[in-house]
Structure formats: C-alpha cells, structure tokens
C-alpha cells in the first residue's frame, strides 16, 4: 500500500472521517512504505530539495568540531561520546571527525560515535560516510531506542532535526481554539476543524496572550518526551541544537498569523502540504522556549541561546578564513571557503535565520565555554 493510500484509508476508517494534521504529517514524512524521509532519494544539496548549513561547506563542521572538543576538554570524560540525531547524509559528522582527528588526536582516539536516524536510506549513507575510520559507531533508528541501550557522557548534536517533528496545528476561531484535521474531498485532501484534545488545549492556553482571531499556530507535543529520552541517554554533557525558530513570544506573534508551516521541493518553497504528498519536506519553526523548559525539567540548564552568526563567530569561524591572491572564483578553494563563511554568518540569511541552543547537564553547567563570552540574548532580531 502506498503512503497516500494509507492516508486515505485512515481518513475513511476514522469515525470523524478525518485525521489530525499531526498524523497526516507523520505519515507523509515517516511512513515506512514511502514517507518523504524514508524514501531512497536525495533530499539535501543542489540535486535535492533544500540546503542546510552543513551542506554549504566543511568549515561549518570544522567549527562545530572545535566546539565539541572544548566541551569534551571541559568534561574530562574518559570515553567522550558524539551523538548526532537526524544527520542526513552523514557529511556533518564526517567533517567533524576529520577535524577532530587532525586537531584533537587524543580525543579522537577515545571517541564513541552514536548516530540516531529514522531514515534507513540516510542510515546507509551515514555508514558509508564514516567507513574510512575504524571507530566504534553505533546506530539507532530512534532516540527512544538509543536511550534504552546507552548511558553516555558527551555531546548530543542536532542540525535541523526538531523542525521536522510532526506538529499539531490549531486555529483561533469564534468558538475558541480548534485543531486542524485533514479530510478527503474526492481525490484531494482538505482541512477541517475539530475540538482540541486536553493536552493541546493546555498548551494553547499557555501561549495565548491576546492572540488575534484567525491566528494559526503549530505545536510540537513531543518535546517533553524527547528530553526525557535525552536525559536517560546522557548522564553528563551537552545538548547542542541548531534549527530555525524563536522564543515563544516571537514565534507566536500576530505578525505570523498563518503560522510557520512550510514545504520544500526542488528548492522551491510553498505552504501547501496537501500537494505532492511524500515528495516534499514539511517543516515548522521550533519553539525554543519549550525546548528550554523541557530541558530544565530533565536536568539540563540553558548554557547559551543565540543566533547562528553570533555562535559561529564566537566559536572562531572567522579565524578559519584564509588569505589568498587567487582571482578565479570558480577554481579557488580559498575563495569558496571564505564565501561559505560569509554565507553561514550573514545576518540576512543563514546566520540570522537559525538559532543555536546549548543545554548542559551535570557539572558541565558551571563551566564557561568560548561561545558564552559576552553572551546576551541574541534570540530577537
């Protein structure tokens, strides 16, 4: 059965004649038979549907590797772990390991690598990307699975992972908040509104500070469960999250009246998830306030929250620019590297769009790292 057929069948079999949007998004992205992320197709880079900071240039991985090395030095762990969640092609982890091998050989020799990836296609790509090293690499299909098997000290890294969580969508109407469901209309899909479940209603009550009628918001209701798993996985260490989103007061603002849900196909963006189902990415901005709160409940303290440009600059990315006398921008590796640095820290692009949240558990919470120097709240534009 194809994924779209499965979606139609669930709609037809449901007593309401519809399913919550969150279930539609879950099937469209992660259905084992043909969800967007589980299919064997290129998604990242020029030939895919979207770019990530990691796909711009290896200098991004080099900078993060230096951050991780500093965290490991602060933790003084005997068997430091690097855990990457949702690593896609494995290029980020590969670039970080290459940098660690070159600049921190003692740390590299003691490293444990744990990869958590829902997509079988991407798990295979990650295996190939790391095949050159005889390192202990353990791979899991889910965070829950990893948390049952591992108890680690080290760093958990994710780059554009939380934005791909299936989300509930709610709309403020004259009847109050209602949840968006998905129904069939002939051979197409359409939205309808239903009453909100108690947990979602509580979440909406917590964010509604006079939001206008017609306002739409997305809610990731799995954040608490996710941090409970992270707390079981990491005895002591850091969670480093890079994603697009905002603090709650900025995310749920009247200027974003129609929400933040977006789709990407062949580098074209649109806001209609009901076309090209399973052929395009569906994402929503991350509520970083919710990540901070959930982390605190599980023993993780906020060590830093800022824009990507500020984080990378404080972490030394400008020091990785190279002097040169090259003139041909098409062949010069030095010019490509310097352009990539500019792209990664450009406030009007990737640098200002993405946020970096660092959370610490254990004694690490009291240690100050390089990127924390002079920190203030860079969350607001």
Buried (B, 14 or more C-beta within 10 A) or exposed (E): EEBBEBBBEBBEEBEEEBBBBBBBBBBBBBBEEBBBBBBEEEBBBEEBBBBBBBBBBBBBBBBBBBBBBBBBBBBEBEEBBBBBBBBBBBBBBBBBBBBBBEEBEEBBEEBBBBBBBBBBBBBBBBBEBBEEBEBEBBBBEEBBEBBEEBEBBBBBBBBBBBBBBBBBBBBBEEEEBBBBBBBBEEEEBEBBBBEBEEEBBEBBEEBBEEBEEEBBBBBBBBBBEBBBBBBBBBBBBBBBBBBBBBBBEBBBEEEBBEBBBBBBBEEEEEEEBBEBBBBBBBBBBBBBBBBBBBBEEBBBBBBBBBBBBBBBBBBBBEEBBEEEEEEEEEEBEEBBBBBBBEBBBBEEBBBBBBBBBBBBBBEBBEBEBEBEEEBEEBBEE
